[in-house]
Amino acid sequence: MAKVHNWQLGREMAYPYEAAFPRRQFAFVFNINRCIACQSCTMACKSTWTFSKGQEHMWWANVETKPYGGYPQFWDMKILELLEKANPGNQNWTGKPSDDKRKPYGQFDGKTIFEAQNMLTPDSARVLGYLPTDEEWNSPNIFEDNPVGKKGVRNQLDKEGAALPEHKTWFFYLARICNHCSYPACLAACPRKAIYKRPEDGIVLIDQKECRGYRKCVEACPYKKTMYRGNTRVSEKCVACYPRVEGKDPESGGQPMETRCMAACIGQMRMQGLVKMNNDGTWAEDRYNPLYYMVHVAKVALPLYPQFGTEPNGYYIPPRWVPRDYLKQMFGPGVDDAIERYSYPDRELLAVLQLFRRSNRIIFRYEIKEGPQIYEATLRGRKITMYNDTVIAYGQNGKEIFRTQIEEPVHVRPNKHANSI
């Protein structure tokens, strides 16, 4: 295997191919604190891409309730268990989060799915994984809104209380799509080399003509976002709505547009973009790209299960109320700092958070114009000051897409229309 640098792990790791990186990388940030599990994203994707015969079980975009829900069921628990068996007691992080872009979360000293060769058999994919059963694919919404799993009592409230900073009884909604990883496990496992990463935007696609339906990609993807279609006998996956990203949607006027799941989000918890890449696979400095800001400057957005080793390009702002150990297992060692910064946002972060879902066009740059102070208070012993700043979003062509303020305007109906519909 080749040696490649994985900046999310803070070290070199084994990977079946030499490193190669796109000019820009498709990436996204999901703010879990805002997700209401309305499933608008799920149905927007379903009605666009997976509504045909043989795709009934396919949900390229889904929202699952953690800790008990999952699509397919137990996907993360099973791969974590396999990694623990491959390297008992040593799946650990060392060091602390830092400003070093080559190891911002410290260093992961455990084994990735590419390095757990001792668990593979002659019939395995080239990376550690498993094939979910048909039953595990059947219930994408299992345990939705359920904080206690099977141990709950019907029509009876849980007897433990709920209060910040950590609720004793808790759940949260985890929205997921393909992470279009920098080191895709599906690509690494495919014996036909039918899976490729586009050089212009890093979107991972399956060449349907080359695929023979061996399902090695399904077995290998730790996030289980590659799916087999029985009636065509080939695998399919999220395509990141690449015609929209390319600016070919008639609505976009030739400018890059966000995916269907992003544009449909009612909770305003999604933002998708394209980030510049360095030759070593790290993100090139782009200080006023909102994704770069949230991941590398404010550091409120963290990768999903970075210890798998695929270097996912999906990032999440962790939920504030969930026990920290659970979140650190899911998002790595940057959780405490991310929640602290999100709970007490500075002036710039508060402005950037207003950019979510104000437009379906991809934002390449933002600018902030300072406004007057509008609010001051003490929150859990800390002073909070809010300013009515204006944040302006710009597209790929450098033209303004929109501008919005911290304080949303209030419109009062005239009395004669007070009760009209």
Buried (B, 14 or more C-beta within 10 A) or exposed (E): EEEBBBBBBBBEBBBBEEBEBBEBBBBBBBBBBBBEBBBBBBBBBBEBBBEEEBBEBBBBBBBBBBBBBBBBBBBBEBBBEBBBEBBEEEBEBEBEBEEEBBBBBBBBBBBBBBBBBEBBEEEBBBBBBBBBEEEBBEBBBBBBEBBBEEEBEEEEEBEEEEEEEBBEBBBBBBBBBBBBBBBBBBBBBBEBEBBBBBEEBBBBBBEEEEBEBBBBBBBBBBBBBBBBBEEBEBBBBBBBBBEBBBBEBEEBEEBBBBBBBBBBBEBBBBBBBBBBBEEEBBBBEBEBBBBBBBBBBBBBBBBBBBBBBBBBBBBBBBBBBBEEEBBBBBBBBBBEBBBEBBBEBEEBBBBBBBBBBBBBBBBBBBEBEEBEEEEEEEEEEEEBEBBEBBBBBBBBEEEEBBBBBBBEEEEEEEEEEEEEE
